[in-house]
């Protein structure tokens, strides 16, 4: 993209995420986040050397991606639970990292000497930028925007001398996402120019999936960054993110094509695709890394607000309610590296069928196989909870996924709350109570899943309506006092040949 094109700004997304903290979990979802905070997520920094002695906070242990990964999930977890203990941990990390920002703007270690990663590797910074954006939304900390701009100016200079490499080259979409977020805060055109540079230096995922070469389990000689499961889970959102800047319908449509292609050649019944650690075909005995599960969820959450496609909400729920919980112990004090759709036993097995992962990849533990999932697993439930509802372009609110929660927002300058009470997905019935102390007119968009034939909606004492599945049902009215909406989503069993 040329500088002139960048000057045109960004296309408006179909929906807008609500600021972090405006959607709070309730019911079973609140319990799940509480279990997470009381489990590994909330205590990992107290005993895991890669966090206790992280290079990001002045230690001598890993100073690459693990500290930022932990922060990226812990920020929404602490905010959504309003947990003072977790917030104090976050403040300690952010205070140290921001105070140690180098004179040239670089954030974090220059080089991870313990793991021998290259100097000035931008990839860990991409993750930390996402954590910073969430932290700013929740706290309004005015240090954040200044620190981000200084870091990105430094990155701008570095990319002139050395293009993106290794992981950063394949995960450029995560950088573009934060650059767009910051651009909408500041209006600085150079941020879009930097996003265009990252896109030009990054891997071409649209071309990769236009004619996918890897249609079965990857052979050892084929395994590379482009076959890596987490890279692909992140790549799902990359064309959609870039579409806001390119305006190219091909980028918009590519996001859906990527999902269809992954399903066709590597899809699993849980909604994810195989990768243990690389493409592994459709055999349900193959595995999928936990990292890929949470990154796929975040990609879908991102595409939901950019594209506004309700089918993405169907996919997000399918993964959240099947693949995500399957890979944790009930108390969330242990996790798997790989989950398998037909797994019947956990054991260290030398007769494994994994593409490249080790014999302990499907056991539950602190750091089975490799520690990246230990660092990155935390974002799954909190980001899901934070993205349940979004703002609509017509001044309303949209339910893009369903779980018990409480939404606080303003519409027309007037405060409103929406309480969602349900055991969904364990029950077909959802009750939404819209509370408007002062009359306010705005629409509600309720996602009707594609599978919910015969869905029914009743507003107050009115007649029940049966909206068609696979779209948003719009309720436009003036809301006064307390109004109850009853939504029934029939769950009929379907048999699917695989």
The 8 nearest C-alpha neighbors of each residue, nearest first, counted from 0:
[[1, 195, 4, 2, 5, 245, 199, 3],
 [2, 0, 4, 3, 5, 195, 192, 6],
 [1, 3, 5, 4, 192, 6, 0, 191],
 [4, 2, 6, 1, 5, 7, 0, 192],
 [3, 5, 1, 6, 2, 7, 0, 8],
 [6, 4, 2, 7, 3, 191, 8, 192],
 [7, 5, 3, 8, 4, 188, 2, 191],
 [8, 6, 5, 4, 9, 3, 244, 10],
 [7, 9, 6, 5, 244, 10, 191, 188],
 [10, 8, 244, 243, 11, 7, 179, 5],
 [9, 11, 243, 12, 244, 246, 8, 242],
 [10, 12, 9, 13, 243, 305, 14, 392],
 [13, 11, 305, 14, 304, 10, 306, 15],
 [12, 14, 307, 305, 306, 304, 11, 392],
 [15, 13, 304, 391, 12, 390, 307, 389],
 [14, 16, 390, 389, 304, 17, 391, 12],
 [17, 15, 389, 390, 18, 386, 304, 14],
 [16, 18, 389, 21, 15, 19, 390, 388],
 [19, 17, 21, 136, 20, 16, 137, 22],
 [18, 20, 137, 21, 136, 17, 385, 133],
 [19, 21, 22, 79, 23, 18, 78, 137],
 [22, 20, 407, 19, 406, 18, 17, 23],
 [23, 21, 406, 20, 385, 405, 407, 404],
 [22, 24, 405, 404, 79, 20, 21, 406],
 [23, 25, 404, 29, 28, 384, 403, 405],
 [26, 24, 404, 29, 403, 28, 27, 23],
 [25, 27, 29, 28, 403, 30, 24, 404],
 [26, 28, 30, 29, 31, 25, 403, 422],
 [29, 27, 31, 30, 26, 24, 25, 32],
 [28, 30, 25, 24, 32, 31, 26, 27],
 [31, 29, 33, 27, 28, 32, 34, 26],
 [32, 30, 28, 34, 29, 33, 27, 35],
 [33, 31, 35, 29, 34, 30, 36, 28],
 [32, 34, 30, 36, 35, 31, 29, 37],
 [35, 33, 37, 31, 32, 36, 38, 30],
 [36, 34, 32, 38, 33, 37, 40, 331],
 [35, 37, 41, 33, 38, 34, 40, 32],
 [38, 36, 34, 35, 41, 33, 39, 42],
 [39, 37, 332, 35, 331, 36, 40, 41],
 [38, 40, 332, 43, 42, 41, 331, 35],
 [41, 39, 43, 36, 38, 42, 35, 377],
 [40, 42, 36, 39, 37, 38, 43, 35],
 [43, 41, 39, 45, 44, 40, 38, 37],
 [42, 44, 39, 45, 40, 47, 46, 41],
 [43, 45, 50, 51, 42, 46, 47, 41],
 [46, 44, 43, 42, 51, 47, 50, 48],
 [45, 47, 44, 43, 48, 51, 42, 50],
 [48, 46, 49, 43, 50, 44, 51, 45],
 [49, 47, 51, 50, 52, 46, 60, 53],
 [48, 50, 53, 61, 60, 47, 52, 51],
 [51, 49, 53, 44, 48, 52, 47, 66],
 [50, 52, 48, 44, 53, 47, 49, 45],
 [53, 51, 58, 60, 50, 48, 49, 59],
 [54, 52, 50, 58, 60, 49, 55, 61],
 [53, 55, 62, 58, 57, 56, 59, 60],
 [56, 54, 53, 107, 62, 57, 108, 66],
 [57, 55, 54, 53, 58, 95, 96, 92],
 [56, 58, 54, 55, 53, 59, 52, 95],
 [59, 57, 52, 54, 53, 60, 56, 55],
 [58, 60, 54, 52, 53, 61, 57, 113],
 [61, 59, 53, 52, 49, 54, 58, 113],
 [62, 60, 49, 53, 54, 63, 113, 111],
 [63, 61, 54, 111, 55, 53, 108, 60],
 [62, 64, 61, 123, 111, 65, 66, 108],
 [65, 63, 123, 67, 66, 68, 62, 126],
 [66, 64, 68, 374, 67, 63, 69, 371],
 [65, 67, 69, 68, 64, 50, 70, 53],
 [68, 66, 127, 70, 69, 65, 64, 126],
 [69, 67, 375, 65, 71, 70, 66, 374],
 [68, 70, 374, 66, 67, 71, 72, 375],
 [71, 69, 73, 67, 72, 68, 74, 130],
 [72, 70, 130, 68, 69, 73, 74, 67],
 [378, 73, 71, 377, 70, 74, 69, 75],
 [72, 74, 70, 76, 75, 71, 77, 69],
 [73, 75, 77, 76, 72, 70, 71, 78],
 [76, 74, 78, 77, 381, 73, 79, 72],
 [75, 77, 73, 381, 79, 74, 78, 80],
 [78, 76, 82, 85, 80, 74, 75, 79],
 [79, 77, 81, 75, 80, 76, 20, 74],
 [78, 80, 76, 81, 23, 20, 77, 75],
 [79, 81, 82, 77, 78, 76, 33, 32],
 [82, 80, 78, 79, 77, 83, 86, 76],
 [81, 83, 80, 77, 85, 84, 86, 78],
 [82, 84, 86, 85, 87, 81, 77, 88],
 [85, 83, 87, 86, 82, 88, 77, 41],
 [84, 86, 88, 77, 87, 82, 83, 89],
 [85, 87, 83, 89, 88, 84, 77, 82],
 [88, 86, 90, 84, 85, 89, 83, 91],
 [89, 87, 85, 91, 86, 90, 92, 84],
 [90, 88, 86, 92, 87, 91, 93, 85],
 [89, 91, 87, 93, 92, 88, 94, 86],
 [90, 92, 88, 94, 89, 93, 95, 87],
 [93, 91, 89, 95, 90, 94, 96, 88],
 [92, 94, 90, 96, 95, 91, 97, 89],
 [93, 95, 91, 97, 92, 96, 90, 98],
 [94, 96, 98, 92, 93, 97, 99, 56],
 [97, 95, 93, 99, 98, 94, 92, 100],
 [96, 98, 100, 99, 94, 95, 93, 146],
 [97, 99, 95, 96, 100, 94, 93, 101],
 [100, 98, 96, 97, 101, 95, 106, 107],
 [101, 99, 106, 97, 98, 105, 104, 96],
 [100, 102, 104, 105, 103, 99, 106, 107],
 [101, 103, 104, 100, 105, 99, 149, 106],
 [104, 102, 101, 105, 153, 149, 150, 100],
 [105, 103, 150, 149, 101, 102, 153, 100],
 [104, 106, 150, 101, 103, 100, 153, 107],
 [107, 105, 100, 150, 104, 101, 108, 96],
 [106, 108, 55, 109, 96, 105, 100, 124],
 [109, 107, 110, 62, 55, 54, 111, 106],
 [108, 110, 119, 118, 107, 111, 120, 105],
 [109, 111, 118, 108, 112, 117, 119, 116],
 [110, 112, 62, 116, 113, 114, 115, 63],
 [111, 113, 115, 114, 110, 116, 62, 61],
 [112, 114, 111, 115, 61, 60, 59, 62],
 [115, 113, 112, 116, 111, 61, 62, 63],
 [116, 114, 112, 111, 113, 117, 110, 118],
 [117, 115, 111, 114, 110, 118, 112, 120],
 [116, 118, 120, 110, 119, 115, 111, 109],
 [117, 119, 110, 109, 120, 116, 111, 108],
 [118, 120, 109, 121, 110, 117, 108, 157],
 [119, 121, 118, 122, 117, 123, 110, 116],
 [122, 120, 124, 123, 119, 167, 125, 154],
 [121, 123, 167, 125, 124, 120, 166, 126],
 [124, 122, 64, 126, 125, 63, 121, 127],
 [123, 125, 127, 121, 122, 126, 128, 106],
 [126, 124, 128, 122, 174, 123, 127, 173],
 [127, 125, 129, 124, 128, 123, 67, 68],
 [126, 128, 67, 124, 130, 129, 125, 131],
 [127, 129, 131, 125, 126, 130, 124, 132],
 [130, 128, 132, 126, 127, 131, 177, 133],
 [129, 131, 71, 127, 133, 128, 132, 70],
 [132, 130, 128, 134, 129, 133, 127, 135],
 [133, 131, 129, 135, 134, 130, 128, 136],
 [134, 132, 136, 130, 135, 131, 137, 129],
 [133, 135, 131, 137, 132, 136, 138, 130],
 [136, 134, 139, 138, 132, 137, 133, 140],
 [137, 135, 133, 134, 139, 138, 19, 18],
 [136, 138, 134, 135, 19, 139, 133, 20],
 [139, 137, 135, 140, 136, 134, 133, 141],
 [138, 140, 135, 136, 141, 137, 134, 143],
 [141, 139, 138, 135, 142, 143, 134, 144],
 [140, 142, 143, 139, 144, 145, 135, 138],
 [143, 141, 140, 145, 144, 146, 97, 147],
 [142, 144, 146, 141, 145, 140, 147, 135],
 [143, 145, 147, 146, 142, 148, 141, 181],
 [146, 144, 148, 147, 143, 142, 149, 141],
 [147, 145, 143, 149, 144, 148, 142, 150],
 [146, 148, 144, 150, 145, 149, 151, 143],
 [147, 149, 151, 145, 150, 146, 152, 144],
 [148, 150, 104, 152, 146, 151, 147, 145],
 [151, 149, 104, 105, 153, 147, 152, 148],
 [150, 152, 154, 148, 153, 149, 155, 147],
 [153, 151, 155, 149, 154, 150, 148, 156],
 [152, 154, 150, 151, 156, 155, 104, 105],
 [155, 153, 151, 157, 156, 152, 158, 150],
 [154, 156, 152, 153, 158, 157, 151, 193],
 [157, 155, 153, 154, 159, 158, 152, 160],
 [156, 158, 154, 160, 159, 155, 161, 153],
 [159, 157, 162, 161, 160, 155, 156, 154],
 [158, 160, 156, 157, 161, 155, 162, 154],
 [161, 159, 158, 157, 162, 156, 155, 163],
 [160, 162, 158, 159, 157, 163, 164, 156],
 [163, 161, 158, 200, 164, 160, 159, 157],
 [164, 162, 168, 167, 200, 201, 161, 158],
 [163, 165, 168, 167, 162, 166, 169, 120],
 [164, 166, 168, 167, 169, 163, 224, 122],
 [167, 165, 169, 168, 170, 122, 164, 224],
 [166, 168, 122, 170, 169, 165, 164, 163],
 [167, 169, 201, 163, 164, 166, 165, 170],
 [168, 170, 202, 166, 167, 171, 201, 230],
 [171, 169, 167, 172, 168, 173, 166, 230],
 [170, 172, 174, 173, 168, 169, 201, 167],
 [173, 171, 237, 175, 170, 174, 176, 240],
 [174, 172, 176, 171, 175, 170, 125, 177],
 [173, 175, 171, 125, 176, 172, 177, 178],
 [176, 174, 178, 172, 194, 177, 173, 179],
 [175, 177, 173, 179, 174, 178, 172, 240],
 [178, 176, 180, 179, 174, 175, 181, 129],
 [179, 177, 175, 181, 180, 176, 190, 182],
 [178, 180, 182, 176, 177, 181, 175, 183],
 [181, 179, 177, 183, 178, 182, 176, 184],
 [180, 182, 184, 178, 183, 179, 177, 185],
 [183, 181, 186, 179, 185, 184, 180, 187],
 [184, 182, 181, 180, 186, 185, 179, 187],
 [183, 185, 181, 182, 186, 180, 187, 144],
 [184, 186, 182, 187, 183, 181, 188, 144],
 [187, 185, 182, 183, 188, 184, 181, 190],
 [186, 188, 185, 189, 182, 190, 191, 183],
 [189, 187, 190, 191, 6, 186, 192, 5],
 [190, 188, 192, 191, 187, 193, 5, 194],
 [189, 191, 193, 188, 192, 178, 187, 182],
 [192, 190, 194, 193, 189, 188, 5, 195],
 [191, 193, 189, 195, 190, 194, 5, 2],
 [192, 194, 196, 190, 191, 195, 189, 197],
 [193, 195, 191, 197, 175, 192, 196, 198],
 [196, 194, 192, 198, 193, 197, 0, 199],
 [195, 197, 193, 199, 194, 198, 200, 192],
 [198, 196, 194, 200, 195, 199, 201, 171],
 [197, 199, 201, 195, 196, 200, 194, 171],
 [198, 200, 196, 197, 201, 195, 202, 0],
 [201, 199, 197, 198, 163, 162, 196, 168],
 [202, 200, 168, 198, 199, 197, 171, 169],
 [201, 203, 169, 168, 204, 200, 198, 171],
 [204, 202, 205, 206, 207, 201, 198, 169],
 [203, 205, 207, 206, 202, 208, 234, 238],
 [206, 204, 207, 208, 203, 209, 253, 238],
 [205, 207, 209, 204, 208, 203, 210, 211],
 [208, 206, 204, 205, 209, 211, 203, 210],
 [209, 207, 211, 210, 206, 205, 257, 204],
 [208, 210, 206, 207, 205, 211, 256, 253],
 [211, 209, 208, 212, 207, 206, 260, 213],
 [212, 210, 208, 213, 207, 209, 214, 260],
 [211, 213, 214, 210, 207, 208, 215, 209],
 [214, 212, 211, 215, 217, 278, 216, 226],
 [215, 213, 264, 212, 211, 280, 216, 265],
 [216, 214, 280, 213, 217, 279, 264, 278],
 [215, 217, 279, 280, 278, 218, 214, 354],
 [218, 216, 278, 221, 279, 215, 222, 219],
 [217, 219, 221, 220, 216, 222, 354, 215],
 [220, 218, 221, 222, 217, 354, 355, 223],
 [219, 221, 218, 222, 217, 223, 354, 355],
 [222, 220, 218, 219, 217, 223, 226, 213],
 [223, 221, 219, 220, 226, 217, 277, 218],
 [224, 222, 225, 226, 221, 227, 277, 220],
 [223, 225, 227, 226, 230, 222, 169, 166],
 [224, 226, 223, 227, 230, 231, 169, 222],
 [227, 225, 277, 223, 224, 278, 222, 228],
 [228, 226, 277, 224, 230, 225, 229, 276],
 [227, 229, 274, 231, 277, 230, 276, 291],
 [230, 228, 291, 232, 231, 227, 233, 290],
 [229, 231, 233, 227, 228, 232, 234, 169],
 [230, 232, 234, 228, 229, 233, 227, 235],
 [233, 231, 295, 229, 234, 291, 230, 235],
 [234, 232, 230, 231, 235, 294, 298, 236],
 [233, 235, 231, 237, 236, 232, 230, 204],
 [234, 236, 233, 232, 237, 254, 298, 257],
 [235, 237, 298, 234, 239, 238, 302, 240],
 [236, 238, 172, 234, 240, 239, 235, 241],
 [239, 237, 250, 241, 240, 254, 236, 242],
 [240, 238, 242, 251, 236, 241, 237, 254],
 [241, 239, 237, 238, 242, 243, 236, 176],
 [240, 242, 238, 243, 239, 244, 245, 237],
 [243, 241, 245, 239, 246, 250, 244, 240],
 [244, 242, 10, 9, 241, 246, 245, 240],
 [243, 245, 9, 242, 241, 246, 10, 8],
 [246, 244, 242, 247, 243, 241, 0, 250],
 [245, 247, 242, 244, 243, 248, 10, 250],
 [248, 246, 245, 249, 250, 242, 251, 244],
 [249, 247, 251, 250, 252, 246, 242, 253],
 [248, 250, 252, 247, 251, 253, 242, 238],
 [251, 249, 238, 253, 242, 248, 247, 252],
 [252, 250, 248, 239, 249, 242, 253, 254],
 [251, 253, 249, 254, 250, 255, 248, 256],
 [254, 252, 256, 250, 255, 251, 249, 257],
 [253, 255, 257, 256, 252, 238, 239, 235],
 [254, 256, 258, 257, 253, 252, 259, 251],
 [257, 255, 253, 259, 258, 254, 260, 252],
 [256, 258, 260, 254, 255, 259, 253, 208],
 [257, 259, 261, 255, 256, 260, 262, 254],
 [260, 258, 256, 262, 257, 261, 263, 255],
 [261, 259, 263, 257, 262, 258, 256, 264],
 [260, 262, 258, 265, 263, 264, 259, 266],
 [263, 261, 266, 259, 260, 265, 264, 258],
 [262, 264, 260, 261, 266, 265, 259, 281],
 [263, 265, 214, 261, 262, 280, 266, 281],
 [266, 264, 280, 281, 272, 261, 273, 262],
 [267, 265, 262, 272, 281, 261, 271, 263],
 [266, 268, 269, 272, 271, 270, 281, 283],
 [267, 269, 270, 266, 340, 271, 497, 283],
 [270, 268, 267, 322, 321, 271, 318, 317],
 [271, 269, 318, 268, 267, 317, 314, 266],
 [272, 270, 267, 269, 266, 318, 292, 273],
 [273, 271, 266, 265, 267, 261, 262, 274],
 [274, 272, 287, 279, 265, 286, 278, 280],
 [273, 275, 277, 278, 276, 228, 287, 279],
 [276, 274, 277, 286, 287, 354, 353, 356],
 [275, 277, 274, 355, 356, 228, 227, 354],
 [276, 278, 274, 227, 275, 226, 228, 279],
 [279, 277, 274, 217, 216, 226, 273, 280],
 [278, 216, 280, 273, 274, 217, 277, 215],
 [279, 281, 265, 215, 216, 282, 264, 278],
 [282, 280, 265, 266, 283, 264, 267, 279],
 [281, 283, 284, 285, 280, 279, 265, 267],
 [284, 282, 340, 285, 341, 281, 339, 267],
 [283, 285, 282, 339, 341, 286, 340, 342],
 [286, 284, 283, 282, 339, 353, 279, 273],
 [287, 285, 339, 337, 338, 275, 273, 274],
 [286, 288, 273, 274, 337, 338, 275, 289],
 [287, 289, 337, 290, 291, 336, 275, 274],
 [288, 290, 292, 291, 336, 372, 337, 287],
 [291, 289, 372, 288, 292, 293, 376, 375],
 [290, 292, 229, 294, 288, 289, 232, 293],
 [293, 291, 289, 295, 290, 294, 296, 323],
 [292, 294, 379, 296, 295, 290, 291, 297],
 [293, 295, 297, 291, 296, 292, 232, 233],
 [296, 294, 232, 298, 292, 297, 293, 291],
 [297, 295, 293, 299, 294, 298, 315, 300],
 [296, 298, 300, 294, 299, 295, 301, 293],
 [299, 297, 236, 295, 301, 296, 300, 235],
 [298, 300, 302, 296, 301, 297, 303, 311],
 [301, 299, 297, 303, 298, 302, 296, 386],
 [302, 300, 298, 299, 303, 304, 297, 305],
 [301, 303, 305, 299, 304, 300, 306, 236],
 [304, 302, 307, 300, 301, 306, 305, 308],
 [303, 305, 14, 307, 302, 15, 306, 301],
 [304, 306, 12, 302, 13, 303, 307, 14],
 [307, 305, 308, 303, 13, 302, 304, 12],
 [306, 308, 303, 13, 304, 305, 14, 309],
 [307, 309, 306, 310, 311, 303, 312, 302],
 [310, 308, 312, 311, 470, 446, 307, 469],
 [311, 309, 313, 312, 308, 314, 469, 449],
 [310, 312, 314, 309, 313, 308, 315, 299],
 [311, 313, 315, 309, 310, 314, 400, 399],
 [314, 312, 310, 311, 316, 315, 448, 317],
 [313, 315, 317, 311, 312, 316, 318, 270],
 [314, 316, 312, 318, 317, 313, 296, 319],
 [317, 315, 319, 313, 318, 314, 320, 312],
 [318, 316, 314, 320, 315, 319, 270, 321],
 [317, 319, 322, 321, 270, 315, 316, 320],
 [320, 318, 316, 323, 317, 321, 315, 322],
 [319, 321, 317, 318, 316, 322, 323, 324],
 [322, 320, 318, 269, 319, 323, 317, 324],
 [321, 323, 318, 325, 269, 324, 319, 320],
 [322, 324, 319, 325, 321, 326, 318, 292],
 [325, 323, 326, 327, 322, 321, 320, 319],
 [326, 324, 322, 323, 327, 321, 338, 328],
 [325, 327, 335, 324, 334, 338, 323, 289],
 [328, 326, 334, 331, 324, 325, 333, 329],
 [327, 329, 331, 330, 333, 334, 332, 326],
 [328, 330, 331, 327, 332, 324, 34, 333],
 [329, 331, 328, 332, 34, 38, 35, 333],
 [332, 330, 328, 38, 333, 329, 327, 35],
 [331, 333, 39, 38, 330, 328, 334, 365],
 [332, 334, 364, 331, 363, 365, 328, 327],
 [335, 333, 327, 363, 364, 326, 328, 365],
 [336, 334, 363, 326, 361, 337, 362, 338],
 [335, 337, 360, 288, 289, 367, 361, 372],
 [338, 336, 288, 287, 361, 286, 335, 360],
 [337, 339, 286, 287, 326, 361, 335, 288],
 [340, 338, 286, 342, 341, 284, 285, 283],
 [339, 341, 283, 342, 284, 338, 267, 268],
 [342, 340, 339, 283, 284, 343, 285, 338],
 [341, 343, 339, 340, 344, 284, 338, 345],
 [342, 344, 341, 345, 339, 340, 284, 346],
 [343, 345, 342, 346, 361, 362, 341, 347],
 [346, 344, 362, 361, 343, 347, 363, 342],
 [345, 347, 362, 348, 344, 359, 361, 358],
 [346, 348, 359, 358, 349, 362, 345, 360],
 [347, 349, 358, 350, 351, 346, 359, 357],
 [348, 350, 358, 351, 347, 357, 359, 352],
 [351, 349, 348, 352, 358, 347, 353, 357],
 [350, 352, 349, 348, 353, 358, 357, 347],
 [351, 353, 354, 350, 285, 284, 355, 349],
 [354, 352, 355, 275, 356, 351, 285, 286],
 [353, 355, 275, 277, 276, 356, 279, 352],
 [354, 356, 353, 276, 275, 357, 277, 219],
 [357, 355, 353, 275, 276, 354, 360, 368],
 [356, 358, 359, 360, 368, 355, 353, 351],
 [357, 359, 348, 347, 349, 360, 351, 356],
 [360, 358, 347, 357, 362, 361, 368, 367],
 [359, 361, 368, 336, 337, 357, 358, 367],
 [362, 360, 337, 335, 359, 345, 336, 338],
 [361, 363, 345, 335, 359, 346, 360, 364],
 [364, 362, 335, 334, 333, 361, 367, 365],
 [363, 365, 333, 334, 367, 366, 362, 335],
 [364, 366, 333, 367, 334, 373, 363, 332],
 [365, 367, 370, 364, 369, 373, 368, 372],
 [368, 366, 369, 364, 360, 336, 359, 365],
 [367, 369, 360, 359, 357, 366, 336, 356],
 [370, 368, 367, 366, 371, 372, 336, 373],
 [369, 371, 366, 373, 372, 374, 367, 368],
 [370, 372, 374, 373, 369, 375, 65, 290],
 [373, 371, 375, 290, 374, 376, 370, 289],
 [374, 372, 370, 371, 375, 376, 366, 365],
 [373, 375, 69, 371, 65, 372, 68, 376],
 [374, 376, 372, 68, 377, 373, 69, 290],
 [377, 375, 372, 378, 373, 290, 374, 379],
 [378, 376, 72, 375, 379, 40, 73, 69],
 [72, 377, 379, 381, 382, 376, 380, 293],
 [380, 378, 293, 377, 381, 382, 383, 376],
 [379, 381, 383, 382, 378, 384, 32, 377],
 [382, 380, 384, 76, 383, 75, 378, 379],
 [383, 381, 385, 384, 380, 378, 379, 386],
 [382, 384, 380, 386, 381, 385, 379, 387],
 [383, 385, 381, 382, 386, 387, 24, 380],
 [384, 386, 382, 383, 22, 387, 381, 19],
 [387, 385, 383, 388, 384, 382, 16, 300],
 [386, 388, 400, 384, 399, 385, 398, 401],
 [389, 387, 398, 397, 386, 399, 396, 22],
 [388, 390, 16, 397, 17, 15, 396, 14],
 [389, 391, 396, 15, 14, 395, 397, 16],
 [392, 390, 14, 395, 396, 393, 394, 397],
 [393, 391, 394, 14, 13, 390, 395, 15],
 [394, 392, 391, 395, 442, 441, 390, 396],
 [395, 393, 392, 391, 441, 410, 390, 396],
 [396, 394, 442, 391, 441, 443, 393, 390],
 [395, 397, 390, 443, 391, 389, 444, 442],
 [396, 398, 444, 389, 388, 443, 399, 445],
 [397, 399, 388, 445, 400, 446, 387, 444],
 [400, 398, 387, 312, 446, 388, 397, 309],
 [401, 399, 387, 312, 398, 316, 402, 388],
 [402, 400, 387, 398, 399, 403, 423, 316],
 [401, 403, 423, 404, 28, 421, 400, 419],
 [404, 402, 25, 419, 420, 26, 421, 24],
 [403, 405, 24, 25, 419, 23, 418, 402],
 [404, 406, 418, 23, 417, 22, 419, 24],
 [405, 407, 22, 417, 416, 21, 418, 23],
 [408, 406, 416, 21, 415, 22, 405, 417],
 [409, 407, 415, 414, 416, 406, 21, 410],
 [410, 408, 414, 413, 412, 415, 411, 407],
 [409, 411, 412, 413, 414, 408, 394, 439],
 [410, 412, 413, 409, 439, 440, 394, 441],
 [411, 413, 410, 409, 414, 439, 408, 415],
 [412, 414, 409, 410, 411, 415, 439, 437],
 [415, 413, 409, 408, 410, 435, 412, 416],
 [414, 416, 435, 408, 434, 409, 407, 413],
 [417, 415, 407, 434, 406, 433, 408, 418],
 [416, 418, 433, 406, 432, 405, 434, 419],
 [417, 419, 405, 432, 431, 404, 420, 406],
 [418, 420, 431, 403, 404, 430, 405, 417],
 [421, 419, 403, 430, 429, 418, 431, 404],
 [422, 420, 429, 423, 403, 430, 419, 428],
 [421, 423, 426, 425, 424, 403, 27, 420],
 [424, 422, 425, 426, 421, 427, 402, 428],
 [423, 425, 426, 422, 427, 402, 320, 401],
 [424, 426, 423, 422, 427, 421, 428, 320],
 [427, 425, 423, 422, 424, 428, 421, 429],
 [428, 426, 488, 487, 489, 423, 490, 429],
 [427, 429, 487, 426, 486, 488, 421, 430],
 [430, 428, 421, 486, 485, 420, 487, 431],
 [429, 431, 485, 420, 484, 419, 486, 421],
 [430, 432, 419, 484, 418, 483, 433, 485],
 [431, 433, 483, 418, 417, 482, 484, 434],
 [432, 434, 417, 482, 481, 416, 483, 431],
 [433, 435, 481, 416, 480, 415, 417, 432],
 [434, 436, 415, 480, 437, 479, 438, 478],
 [437, 435, 480, 434, 438, 479, 415, 414],
 [436, 438, 435, 439, 479, 413, 480, 414],
 [439, 437, 479, 478, 435, 477, 436, 440],
 [440, 438, 478, 477, 437, 441, 411, 435],
 [439, 441, 477, 476, 478, 438, 442, 475],
 [440, 442, 395, 475, 394, 476, 439, 477],
 [443, 441, 475, 395, 474, 476, 473, 444],
 [442, 444, 474, 396, 395, 473, 397, 445],
 [443, 445, 397, 473, 472, 471, 398, 396],
 [446, 444, 472, 398, 471, 397, 447, 443],
 [445, 447, 471, 399, 398, 470, 448, 309],
 [446, 448, 468, 470, 469, 471, 445, 449],
 [449, 447, 469, 451, 450, 468, 313, 446],
 [448, 450, 469, 468, 451, 447, 310, 313],
 [449, 451, 448, 452, 468, 469, 490, 491],
 [452, 450, 448, 488, 489, 454, 449, 468],
 [453, 451, 454, 468, 450, 489, 467, 449],
 [452, 454, 451, 465, 455, 489, 488, 467],
 [455, 453, 488, 487, 465, 452, 451, 489],
 [454, 456, 465, 487, 464, 486, 463, 453],
 [457, 455, 486, 464, 463, 485, 465, 487],
 [456, 458, 463, 485, 484, 462, 461, 459],
 [459, 457, 484, 461, 483, 460, 485, 456],
 [460, 458, 483, 461, 482, 484, 457, 485],
 [461, 459, 458, 462, 457, 483, 463, 484],
 [462, 460, 459, 458, 457, 463, 464, 456],
 [461, 463, 457, 464, 460, 458, 456, 459],
 [462, 464, 457, 456, 455, 461, 465, 458],
 [465, 463, 456, 455, 466, 457, 462, 454],
 [464, 466, 455, 454, 453, 456, 467, 463],
 [465, 467, 464, 454, 468, 472, 455, 456],
 [466, 468, 465, 469, 470, 452, 447, 454],
 [469, 467, 449, 447, 448, 470, 451, 452],
 [468, 470, 449, 448, 447, 310, 309, 467],
 [471, 469, 447, 309, 468, 446, 472, 448],
 [470, 472, 446, 445, 444, 447, 473, 309],
 [473, 471, 445, 444, 446, 470, 466, 474],
 [472, 474, 444, 443, 471, 475, 442, 445],
 [475, 473, 443, 442, 444, 476, 472, 445],
 [476, 474, 442, 441, 473, 443, 477, 440],
 [477, 475, 440, 478, 441, 442, 474, 439],
 [476, 478, 440, 439, 479, 438, 441, 475],
 [477, 479, 439, 438, 440, 435, 476, 480],
 [480, 478, 438, 435, 481, 437, 477, 436],
 [479, 481, 435, 436, 434, 482, 478, 437],
 [480, 482, 434, 433, 479, 435, 432, 483],
 [483, 481, 433, 432, 459, 434, 484, 480],
 [484, 482, 432, 459, 431, 458, 433, 485],
 [483, 485, 458, 431, 457, 430, 459, 432],
 [486, 484, 430, 457, 456, 429, 431, 483],
 [485, 487, 456, 429, 455, 428, 430, 484],
 [486, 488, 428, 455, 427, 454, 489, 429],
 [487, 489, 454, 427, 451, 490, 428, 486],
 [490, 488, 451, 427, 454, 491, 487, 453],
 [491, 489, 488, 451, 492, 427, 450, 452],
 [490, 492, 489, 493, 451, 450, 452, 488],
 [493, 491, 490, 494, 450, 489, 495, 451],
 [492, 494, 495, 491, 450, 490, 496, 451],
 [493, 495, 496, 492, 497, 491, 268, 450],
 [494, 496, 497, 493, 268, 492, 267, 269],
 [497, 495, 494, 493, 268, 267, 281, 266],
 [496, 495, 268, 281, 267, 282, 283, 266]]
